[in-house]
Amino acid sequence: MRFRLIAGIAALALLVGYFGPIVVKLKEIPLIVVIVCGLALVVVDFWESLRERDG
């Protein structure tokens, strides 16, 4: 459980670090909407993976 939490947080940080400069530099609304939706899906998937029992 602890490894999944640390790996998930690291993955989220890397994803935000990768897309952050792109959004800041380009400042295009459709791109921002797509990236925010994608990040929301990643966060929901991370949350669901933490909630499921270890098999």
C-alpha positions as a Python dict, from the first residue, in 0.01 Angstrom:
ca = {
    (1, 'M'): (0, 0, 0),
    (2, 'R'): (275, 243, 89),
    (3, 'F'): (463, 176, -236),
    (4, 'R'): (146, 240, -438),
    (5, 'L'): (93, 569, -258),
    (6, 'I'): (450, 690, -311),
    (7, 'A'): (460, 573, -673),
    (8, 'G'): (123, 736, -746),
    (9, 'I'): (222, 1069, -594),
    (10, 'A'): (551, 1063, -783),
    (11, 'A'): (369, 989, -1109),
    (12, 'L'): (122, 1273, -1049),
    (13, 'A'): (406, 1514, -972),
    (14, 'L'): (593, 1414, -1287),
    (15, 'L'): (281, 1450, -1499),
    (16, 'V'): (205, 1796, -1363),
    (17, 'G'): (572, 1891, -1403),
    (18, 'Y'): (563, 1779, -1765),
    (19, 'F'): (236, 1947, -1865),
    (20, 'G'): (271, 2258, -1650),
    (21, 'P'): (523, 2447, -1863),
    (22, 'I'): (332, 2358, -2181),
    (23, 'V'): (11, 2508, -2044),
    (24, 'V'): (188, 2816, -1909),
    (25, 'K'): (376, 2884, -2231),
    (26, 'L'): (101, 2820, -2486),
    (27, 'K'): (-198, 2957, -2290),
    (28, 'E'): (-455, 2806, -2528),
    (29, 'I'): (-792, 2742, -2364),
    (30, 'P'): (-876, 2415, -2549),
    (31, 'L'): (-535, 2272, -2459),
    (32, 'I'): (-580, 2371, -2095),
    (33, 'V'): (-924, 2207, -2085),
    (34, 'V'): (-793, 1881, -2234),
    (35, 'I'): (-496, 1867, -1996),
    (36, 'V'): (-709, 1945, -1689),
    (37, 'C'): (-957, 1673, -1789),
    (38, 'G'): (-672, 1429, -1837),
    (39, 'L'): (-522, 1516, -1501),
    (40, 'A'): (-862, 1473, -1337),
    (41, 'L'): (-890, 1125, -1487),
    (42, 'V'): (-543, 1038, -1359),
    (43, 'V'): (-632, 1156, -1008),
    (44, 'V'): (-957, 957, -1010),
    (45, 'D'): (-775, 644, -1128),
    (46, 'F'): (-510, 693, -859),
    (47, 'W'): (-779, 733, -593),
    (48, 'E'): (-960, 420, -710),
    (49, 'S'): (-639, 218, -715),
    (50, 'L'): (-570, 318, -354),
    (51, 'R'): (-921, 221, -247),
    (52, 'E'): (-914, -131, -393),
    (53, 'R'): (-789, -414, -178),
    (54, 'D'): (-451, -566, -235),
    (55, 'G'): (-495, -900, -407),
}
